[in-house]
Amino acid sequence: MADAGASSSEELAAAAGLNERYVREWLEQQATTGILDVDEERRFTLPPGHDEALLDETSLNYVAPVGKFVVACVRPIDAVLDAFRSGDGVPYADYGADMHEGQAEFTRPMFESQLGREWFPAIEDVHERLQTNPPARVADVACGQGFSTMAIARAYPKARVDGIDLDDASIAAARQNVAGSDVADRVVCLADPTTLQDR
């Protein structure tokens, strides 16, 4: 809809490769709640301002990843129920790609717009140290897919940043995100913090 403008359920179903009836029911629900607009010809549009929350991955108002969070929280429900009985835990990895990606997509705008401009500068001695020589070395613990790690490196061009996360899938994604980026020469993402001394 953002690209095509006002669209019918048939057009949107064809564009997305989905069943028209289900698309129509979903569109009508979205229009009823005010997320979408619909005209008398049953053509649906994205109201002004809604594109930022649904499509702008750099915006602090971006909420699209919440859908992935909902799916991720439900995916291991049987294991969660068993954990409540046994007292055991459910590993983060068991929540799957929807959790990893959803969390990374949801927090990325905050890291990129606030981490180096507001959060770290609020800790004056840390902010000052990250700007001076000799170059600081930062451990970004629980770095996820590496967006916070890269944001630190971009905010502080002298710093070397080690992103650390125990989740293998997150570290694999972080390494892909860092590779070829403008900070690849100063950022390393790893799952085993004991290898830090080798850098």
C-alpha positions as YAML, in Angstrom:
chain: A
units: angstrom
residues:
- id: 1
  name: MET
  ca: [0.00, 0.00, 0.00]
- id: 2
  name: ALA
  ca: [2.85, 2.37, 0.74]
- id: 3
  name: ASP
  ca: [4.11, 1.88, -2.81]
- id: 4
  name: ALA
  ca: [0.87, 1.28, -4.72]
- id: 5
  name: GLY
  ca: [-1.50, 3.65, -2.93]
- id: 6
  name: ALA
  ca: [-5.20, 2.83, -2.64]
- id: 7
  name: SER
  ca: [-5.61, -0.90, -3.29]
- id: 8
  name: SER
  ca: [-8.39, -3.45, -3.30]
- id: 9
  name: SER
  ca: [-8.18, -6.71, -1.41]
- id: 10
  name: GLU
  ca: [-7.80, -8.51, -4.75]
- id: 11
  name: GLU
  ca: [-4.82, -6.34, -5.72]
- id: 12
  name: LEU
  ca: [-3.12, -6.73, -2.38]
- id: 13
  name: ALA
  ca: [-3.71, -10.49, -2.30]
- id: 14
  name: ALA
  ca: [-2.20, -10.84, -5.77]
- id: 15
  name: ALA
  ca: [0.80, -8.67, -4.87]
- id: 16
  name: ALA
  ca: [1.47, -10.64, -1.67]
- id: 17
  name: GLY
  ca: [0.65, -14.08, -3.07]
- id: 18
  name: LEU
  ca: [-2.08, -14.64, -0.46]
- id: 19
  name: ASN
  ca: [-5.67, -15.82, -0.37]
- id: 20
  name: GLU
  ca: [-8.01, -12.91, -1.18]
- id: 21
  name: ARG
  ca: [-10.66, -13.82, 1.36]
- id: 22
  name: TYR
  ca: [-8.20, -13.81, 4.25]
- id: 23
  name: VAL
  ca: [-6.58, -10.62, 3.01]
- id: 24
  name: ARG
  ca: [-9.98, -8.95, 2.79]
- id: 25
  name: GLU
  ca: [-10.93, -9.98, 6.33]
- id: 26
  name: TRP
  ca: [-7.58, -8.73, 7.65]
- id: 27
  name: LEU
  ca: [-7.91, -5.42, 5.78]
- id: 28
  name: GLU
  ca: [-11.42, -4.88, 7.11]
- id: 29
  name: GLN
  ca: [-10.26, -5.52, 10.66]
- id: 30
  name: GLN
  ca: [-7.37, -3.08, 10.19]
- id: 31
  name: ALA
  ca: [-9.76, -0.46, 8.82]
- id: 32
  name: THR
  ca: [-12.20, -1.00, 11.69]
- id: 33
  name: THR
  ca: [-9.43, -0.27, 14.20]
- id: 34
  name: GLY
  ca: [-8.27, 2.81, 12.28]
- id: 35
  name: ILE
  ca: [-4.89, 1.43, 11.26]
- id: 36
  name: LEU
  ca: [-5.95, 1.64, 7.60]
- id: 37
  name: ASP
  ca: [-8.41, 3.87, 5.74]
- id: 38
  name: VAL
  ca: [-11.02, 2.45, 3.37]
- id: 39
  name: ASP
  ca: [-13.18, 4.28, 0.84]
- id: 40
  name: GLU
  ca: [-16.66, 3.50, -0.55]
- id: 41
  name: GLU
  ca: [-15.14, 1.38, -3.31]
- id: 42
  name: ARG
  ca: [-13.46, -0.83, -0.68]
- id: 43
  name: ARG
  ca: [-9.97, 0.38, -1.55]
- id: 44
  name: PHE
  ca: [-7.57, 0.51, 1.35]
- id: 45
  name: THR
  ca: [-4.85, 3.07, 2.09]
- id: 46
  name: LEU
  ca: [-2.26, 3.74, 4.76]
- id: 47
  name: PRO
  ca: [-3.25, 6.98, 6.55]
- id: 48
  name: PRO
  ca: [-0.70, 9.81, 6.73]
- id: 49
  name: GLY
  ca: [1.73, 9.28, 9.59]
- id: 50
  name: HIS
  ca: [1.12, 5.55, 9.88]
- id: 51
  name: ASP
  ca: [3.93, 4.77, 7.46]
- id: 52
  name: GLU
  ca: [6.54, 5.88, 10.02]
- id: 53
  name: ALA
  ca: [5.37, 3.44, 12.69]
- id: 54
  name: LEU
  ca: [4.92, 0.56, 10.26]
- id: 55
  name: LEU
  ca: [7.66, 1.05, 7.65]
- id: 56
  name: ASP
  ca: [10.45, 3.36, 8.83]
- id: 57
  name: GLU
  ca: [13.03, 1.02, 10.35]
- id: 58
  name: THR
  ca: [15.08, 4.00, 11.59]
- id: 59
  name: SER
  ca: [12.24, 5.65, 13.52]
- id: 60
  name: LEU
  ca: [11.92, 5.50, 17.30]
- id: 61
  name: ASN
  ca: [8.20, 4.99, 16.62]
- id: 62
  name: TYR
  ca: [8.75, 1.82, 14.55]
- id: 63
  name: VAL
  ca: [6.45, -0.88, 15.96]
- id: 64
  name: ALA
  ca: [6.36, -3.50, 13.21]
- id: 65
  name: PRO
  ca: [8.75, -5.86, 15.09]
- id: 66
  name: VAL
  ca: [6.15, -6.29, 17.84]
- id: 67
  name: GLY
  ca: [4.43, -8.84, 15.60]
- id: 68
  name: LYS
  ca: [7.56, -10.98, 15.64]
- id: 69
  name: PHE
  ca: [7.74, -10.70, 19.43]
- id: 70
  name: VAL
  ca: [4.18, -12.00, 19.77]
- id: 71
  name: VAL
  ca: [4.94, -15.01, 17.56]
- id: 72
  name: ALA
  ca: [8.23, -15.65, 19.36]
- id: 73
  name: CYS
  ca: [6.65, -15.60, 22.82]
- id: 74
  name: VAL
  ca: [4.05, -18.17, 21.79]
- id: 75
  name: ARG
  ca: [6.37, -20.50, 19.86]
- id: 76
  name: PRO
  ca: [7.86, -22.39, 22.87]
- id: 77
  name: ILE
  ca: [4.70, -22.26, 24.98]
- id: 78
  name: ASP
  ca: [4.77, -25.95, 25.91]
- id: 79
  name: ALA
  ca: [8.35, -25.63, 27.15]
- id: 80
  name: VAL
  ca: [7.41, -22.49, 29.12]
- id: 81
  name: LEU
  ca: [4.50, -24.33, 30.77]
- id: 82
  name: ASP
  ca: [6.81, -27.24, 31.64]
- id: 83
  name: ALA
  ca: [9.35, -24.79, 33.09]
- id: 84
  name: PHE
  ca: [6.71, -23.36, 35.42]
- id: 85
  name: ARG
  ca: [6.12, -26.89, 36.74]
- id: 86
  name: SER
  ca: [9.74, -27.97, 36.95]
- id: 87
  name: GLY
  ca: [11.51, -24.71, 37.77]
- id: 88
  name: ASP
  ca: [13.81, -25.18, 34.78]
- id: 89
  name: GLY
  ca: [14.33, -22.48, 32.18]
- id: 90
  name: VAL
  ca: [13.72, -22.07, 28.46]
- id: 91
  name: PRO
  ca: [16.87, -21.11, 26.53]
- id: 92
  name: TYR
  ca: [16.73, -17.89, 24.56]
- id: 93
  name: ALA
  ca: [17.69, -19.85, 21.44]
- id: 94
  name: ASP
  ca: [14.43, -21.82, 21.70]
- id: 95
  name: TYR
  ca: [12.41, -18.66, 21.00]
- id: 96
  name: GLY
  ca: [13.76, -18.70, 17.45]
- id: 97
  name: ALA
  ca: [14.50, -16.21, 14.73]
- id: 98
  name: ASP
  ca: [11.35, -14.16, 15.36]
- id: 99
  name: MET
  ca: [12.62, -13.25, 18.84]
- id: 100
  name: HIS
  ca: [16.19, -12.53, 17.72]
- id: 101
  name: GLU
  ca: [15.16, -10.50, 14.69]
- id: 102
  name: GLY
  ca: [12.25, -8.79, 16.42]
- id: 103
  name: GLN
  ca: [14.41, -7.63, 19.30]
- id: 104
  name: ALA
  ca: [17.16, -6.41, 16.96]
- id: 105
  name: GLU
  ca: [14.73, -4.54, 14.72]
- id: 106
  name: PHE
  ca: [12.90, -2.98, 17.66]
- id: 107
  name: THR
  ca: [16.00, -1.73, 19.51]
- id: 108
  name: ARG
  ca: [18.10, -0.73, 16.48]
- id: 109
  name: PRO
  ca: [16.55, 2.78, 16.09]
- id: 110
  name: MET
  ca: [17.23, 3.52, 19.76]
- id: 111
  name: PHE
  ca: [20.85, 2.42, 19.53]
- id: 112
  name: GLU
  ca: [21.49, 4.32, 16.33]
- id: 113
  name: SER
  ca: [19.84, 7.58, 17.38]
- id: 114
  name: GLN
  ca: [20.34, 7.72, 21.16]
- id: 115
  name: LEU
  ca: [23.24, 5.58, 22.33]
- id: 116
  name: GLY
  ca: [26.05, 7.90, 21.19]
- id: 117
  name: ARG
  ca: [24.07, 11.16, 21.36]
- id: 118
  name: GLU
  ca: [22.22, 10.85, 24.67]
- id: 119
  name: TRP
  ca: [22.91, 7.71, 26.70]
- id: 120
  name: PHE
  ca: [26.71, 7.60, 26.79]
- id: 121
  name: PRO
  ca: [27.14, 11.41, 26.91]
- id: 122
  name: ALA
  ca: [25.01, 11.35, 30.07]
- id: 123
  name: ILE
  ca: [27.83, 9.38, 31.73]
- id: 124
  name: GLU
  ca: [30.39, 12.14, 31.42]
- id: 125
  name: ASP
  ca: [33.56, 10.29, 32.46]
- id: 126
  name: VAL
  ca: [32.78, 7.35, 30.14]
- id: 127
  name: HIS
  ca: [31.89, 9.68, 27.28]
- id: 128
  name: GLU
  ca: [35.15, 11.59, 27.75]
- id: 129
  name: ARG
  ca: [37.27, 8.45, 27.98]
- id: 130
  name: LEU
  ca: [35.79, 7.02, 24.78]
- id: 131
  name: GLN
  ca: [36.91, 10.11, 22.89]
- id: 132
  name: THR
  ca: [40.53, 10.23, 24.10]
- id: 133
  name: ASN
  ca: [43.81, 8.38, 23.60]
- id: 134
  name: PRO
  ca: [44.93, 5.75, 24.06]
- id: 135
  name: PRO
  ca: [41.91, 4.30, 22.20]
- id: 136
  name: ALA
  ca: [39.40, 2.71, 24.55]
- id: 137
  name: ARG
  ca: [38.26, -0.87, 24.24]
- id: 138
  name: VAL
  ca: [34.58, -1.51, 24.91]
- id: 139
  name: ALA
  ca: [32.86, -4.80, 25.74]
- id: 140
  name: ASP
  ca: [29.25, -4.67, 24.53]
- id: 141
  name: VAL
  ca: [27.79, -7.54, 26.56]
- id: 142
  name: ALA
  ca: [24.58, -9.11, 25.22]
- id: 143
  name: CYS
  ca: [25.12, -7.38, 21.86]
- id: 144
  name: GLY
  ca: [22.44, -9.38, 20.05]
- id: 145
  name: GLN
  ca: [22.70, -8.84, 16.31]
- id: 146
  name: GLY
  ca: [25.39, -6.18, 16.75]
- id: 147
  name: PHE
  ca: [23.51, -2.94, 16.16]
- id: 148
  name: SER
  ca: [24.47, -1.54, 19.58]
- id: 149
  name: THR
  ca: [28.08, -2.59, 18.98]
- id: 150
  name: MET
  ca: [28.22, -0.76, 15.67]
- id: 151
  name: ALA
  ca: [26.47, 2.28, 17.14]
- id: 152
  name: ILE
  ca: [29.15, 2.56, 19.85]
- id: 153
  name: ALA
  ca: [31.91, 2.31, 17.25]
- id: 154
  name: ARG
  ca: [30.27, 4.96, 15.06]
- id: 155
  name: ALA
  ca: [29.76, 7.34, 17.98]
- id: 156
  name: TYR
  ca: [33.34, 6.91, 19.16]
- id: 157
  name: PRO
  ca: [35.71, 6.59, 16.16]
- id: 158
  name: LYS
  ca: [38.77, 5.90, 18.34]
- id: 159
  name: ALA
  ca: [37.22, 2.98, 20.24]
- id: 160
  name: ARG
  ca: [37.54, -0.71, 19.48]
- id: 161
  name: VAL
  ca: [34.34, -2.58, 20.34]
- id: 162
  name: ASP
  ca: [33.86, -6.25, 21.17]
- id: 163
  name: GLY
  ca: [30.28, -7.45, 20.88]
- id: 164
  name: ILE
  ca: [29.63, -10.48, 23.07]
- id: 165
  name: ASP
  ca: [26.53, -12.66, 23.13]
- id: 166
  name: LEU
  ca: [26.01, -16.28, 24.20]
- id: 167
  name: ASP
  ca: [23.34, -16.85, 21.54]
- id: 168
  name: ASP
  ca: [25.01, -18.38, 18.48]
- id: 169
  name: ALA
  ca: [22.29, -17.28, 16.04]
- id: 170
  name: SER
  ca: [22.52, -13.68, 17.22]
- id: 171
  name: ILE
  ca: [26.30, -13.65, 16.92]
- id: 172
  name: ALA
  ca: [26.10, -15.13, 13.40]
- id: 173
  name: ALA
  ca: [23.72, -12.32, 12.41]
- id: 174
  name: ALA
  ca: [25.91, -9.72, 14.15]
- id: 175
  name: ARG
  ca: [28.95, -10.86, 12.20]
- id: 176
  name: GLN
  ca: [27.00, -10.54, 8.94]
- id: 177
  name: ASN
  ca: [25.82, -7.06, 9.91]
- id: 178
  name: VAL
  ca: [29.34, -5.92, 10.80]
- id: 179
  name: ALA
  ca: [31.02, -7.44, 7.72]
- id: 180
  name: GLY
  ca: [31.61, -4.79, 5.11]
- id: 181
  name: SER
  ca: [30.26, -2.00, 7.33]
- id: 182
  name: ASP
  ca: [32.07, 1.28, 7.95]
- id: 183
  name: VAL
  ca: [33.21, 0.01, 11.38]
- id: 184
  name: ALA
  ca: [34.29, -3.52, 10.44]
- id: 185
  name: ASP
  ca: [37.93, -2.68, 11.19]
- id: 186
  name: ARG
  ca: [37.12, -1.82, 14.84]
- id: 187
  name: VAL
  ca: [34.29, -4.21, 15.71]
- id: 188
  name: VAL
  ca: [34.38, -7.92, 16.46]
- id: 189
  name: CYS
  ca: [31.36, -9.99, 17.57]
- id: 190
  name: LEU
  ca: [31.92, -13.26, 19.37]
- id: 191
  name: ALA
  ca: [30.12, -15.85, 21.45]
- id: 192
  name: ASP
  ca: [33.12, -16.88, 23.58]
- id: 193
  name: PRO
  ca: [34.38, -13.99, 25.75]
- id: 194
  name: THR
  ca: [37.47, -16.00, 26.72]
- id: 195
  name: THR
  ca: [38.87, -15.26, 23.27]
- id: 196
  name: LEU
  ca: [38.87, -11.52, 23.94]
- id: 197
  name: GLN
  ca: [42.47, -11.59, 25.13]
- id: 198
  name: ASP
  ca: [43.54, -12.69, 21.66]
- id: 199
  name: ARG
  ca: [42.50, -9.36, 20.09]
...
